[in-house]
Amino acid sequence: MIFYLALSFVFGSAVGSFLNVVIDRITQGGSILHPLRSYCDHCKTPLNVLDLVPVISFVGMGAKCRYCKKPISWQYPIVETSVATLFTLAFWVLSQREILSIGYLGYWFILISVLVVVATVDFKFSLIPTTFVFFASLVALFFTYFTNDSAIFIEHVLAAFAAGLFFLLIVILTRGRGMGQGDIVLAFLMGMVLGGSGLLASLFMGFMSGAVVSVVLLIAGKKKLGQTVPFAPFLVFGFLTSLFWGKELIEIYFRMLY
């Protein structure tokens, strides 16, 4: 088990390194595949293998480019470490649920990768890359159809449309100031993956974490009343929390009630 957990961490860090390239290219209007080699954002010097070892290169170079000595964004080690940790956690949770398989693992890895990209891009640019969310929604649709009976599949589809409609109403009522259109698509994905009960748990965690952080930012003077904060990172937090521990959270909630 320890070997496979370590392998998941290493694989996740490598995927995180690739996702950093994806995040940079899509936000700069470039192609994901061209140029194939990564380069410094400042001096545009192509990076070699020693510059691209996840996390280790960042630490070893003192968070500066080897060539122009300008600072490297902390986005890179954070994304790499986050994906590595989430991949390892996914392997652990699936094994504990006794549903570990190549199919489930690949499915969760795809979801995690898309969600990390979405959260990072929205945090930096207040923009949700909906193409990635649409792709993940399509994957979730087929995966749910082929791995569950018809009743569960219908429940997930209904939860997806209910979540999308709920966020659409928020966008309409706030005229786009309280929520962006990209959040509608992300909510649809949440419903498709999590189903009804999991969706409610994820929305609760997302809205609660968003409210707490917003209050802290107001108290600290980092934000003023009327200013918005990117909401996708909080939805992603609720999404992943519910994906990993949704059933346990719901059980704890009902124990508190009764």
N, C-alpha and C positions, 0 to 999 in steps of 0.2 A: 504493500500500500504506500509506504513512504517513497519508494522509487517512483511510482506513478504520480504521486502528488508533486514530487520534485520535477518530474518530466513535464507536468502540466504547467508548473510555474515557469520553467525555461521556455516552453512553447508559447505561453502567454506573453512573456516579455518580448519575444521575437515578433509576435503578432502586434503587440503594442507599438513596437518600433515602426512596423509597416503602417499602422493606423496613423501615426504621427505624420508620415508622408502624405497619406490620404487627406488628413485634416488640412495640412498646409496647402496642398495642391487645389483642393476644391474651394478653399476660401480665397485663393489668389487667382482663380480662374484658369488654372493650368490643368494639364492632363495628368491622371494618376500614373500612367505608364511611361510617359515621355516628358523629360529625359528619364531613362531607367535608373541612372545613378542619382543618389541623394547629393545635395550640395549645401554649403553654408548659406543661410538666409542673407548674410551681410555681404560677404565677398564673392559669393557664387562659386567658390572653389569646390570641385567634386570631392566627396569624402571617400576615404579608403576604408578597408575592413576594420582597422583599429579604431576608427572614429565612430563606428556604428554598433559597437557592442552595447546592448541595452543597459542603461544605468551606469555600468562600470566605466564606459568611455566618458560619460558626463562627469562623474566624480574624478576620474583620473586626469582629466584635462582642466579641472578646477572650474567647471561650468563656463569655460571660454573656448572659442574656436581655436584649433591648433594653429591656424594660418594667419588670421587677422586679429586674434586675441580679443574679439568682441564677445560680450556675454551671450550664452546660449539660453534660450527660454526654458524655464522650469516646467513648461508643458511636457517636454520630452520624457524626463524621468518619472513624472507623475502619471502620465498615460501608460508608460511601460510597466510601472509597478502596479498600477490599478488593474490593468488587464491580466497581468500575471497572477495577482491575488484572486481576482474573480474567476479565472479559469481553474485555479487550484480549488477554490471554494465550490465551484460547480461540480468538479470531479468528486469531491468529498460528499456533497449533499446527495448527488445521484446515487453514489454507492451506499449511503446510509438509507436511502429510500428503496434500495434493491431494484432500481430500474436503470442501472448503469449499462449503457450500450453505445456503440459507435454512433447510432442514429441520434439518440438523446444528447450525447455529448457534443456532436457536431451542431445540433440544433441550438443548444444553449450557448455554444461558442459564437455562433452567428449572431444571436440576440445580444450577447454581451458586447461584441465588437461594434455592432450598429449603435447600441445605446451609449457606449463610450464616445463614439464619434459625435453623436447628437448632443450629448451633454457638453462636450468640450467646445464644439462650434457655437452652440447657443450661449455658453458662458462668455466666450471671447467676443462674439459678434452679434449676439441677440438674433440669431438666425438658425432655423432648424433645416438641415438638408433633407427635404422630404423624399427625395429619390431613394435614399437609403432606407427610410422608414417604410415606403411603399414596398420595397424589395423584401424587407423583413416581414411585413404583413402578409405578403404572398407566400413566403416560406411557412409562416405560422398557419395560414389557411390550409395548405396542403398537409402539413405535419399533423395538425389537429384532426383533419379529416381521416387520415390513414392510421392514426394511432388511438382513436377513440370511437365509441359507438355513436350512432346518429343523434341521440338525445344530448350527449355532452357536446358534440360538434355544433348543434343548433344553439345550445346555451352560450357557447363562446362567440358564435356569430352575432347573436342578439346582444350580448354584452359589448361587443365591439361597436355595433351601431348605436347602442344606448350611450356609450362613452363619447363617441364622436358627436352625437346630437347634443349631449350635455355641454360639451365644450363649445360647440357651435352657438348655442344659446348665450353662453357667456360672452363670446366674441361679439354677437349681435347687440346684446344689452349694454355692453361697455364700449361699443363702437371700436373695437380693436385695441382699446387702451388697457384692458384687464387681462387679455390673452391674445396670442397670435394665432393665425390660421394654421401654422405648423403644429401647434399643440393639439389641434383637432385630429390630425393624422396620427400623432403619437398616442393619443388617447384611444384611437381605434385599434392600434397595435396592442396596447395594454389589454383591452377587452378580449381581443382574439387569442392572446396567449394565456391570460389568467382566468378567464371565465368570470361569472358574476361575483362570487364571494371574494376571489383573489383581487378582482378589480376594485371592490370597495375598500379592501385593506390597503391596496397600493395608493388609491386616491387619498385616503385618510393620512397615510404616512407622508405623501407628497405635499399635501396642503399644510399639514402641521409643521413639517420641517421648513417649508417656505415661509410660514408665518413667523416661526421662531427666529429664523435668520434675518428676516425683514425688520423685526423689532430690534434685534441686536444692532443691525446696521443703522437704524434710526437713532438709537441711544448713543452709538459711537460717533454719530455725525457723518457717517459715510454716505448716507442717503437722506433725502428730504421727503416730506409728505407729498404724494403725487408722483414721485419718481418710481419707476418700475425696476424690477430685477428679473433677469432671465429665469423663466420658470421650468424649462425643460430639465435642468440638473436635478431639481427637486422631484419632478415626476419620475425621472430615471432612478433616483434613490428609492422612491416608493415602489417602483416597478421591480427593481432587483431584490429589495427586501421581501416583497410579497412572493416573488419567484422562488427565493430560497427558503423562506420561513412563513409563507402565507397561512398554511394550515395551523401551524403552531401559534401564530399571533391571534388567529380567530378563536382557537380553543382557549387561550388565555383571556381574551375579551369576554367570552361567555362565562368563564369561571368567575370573573369579577362581577358579572351581573347576577349570577345565581349562586 
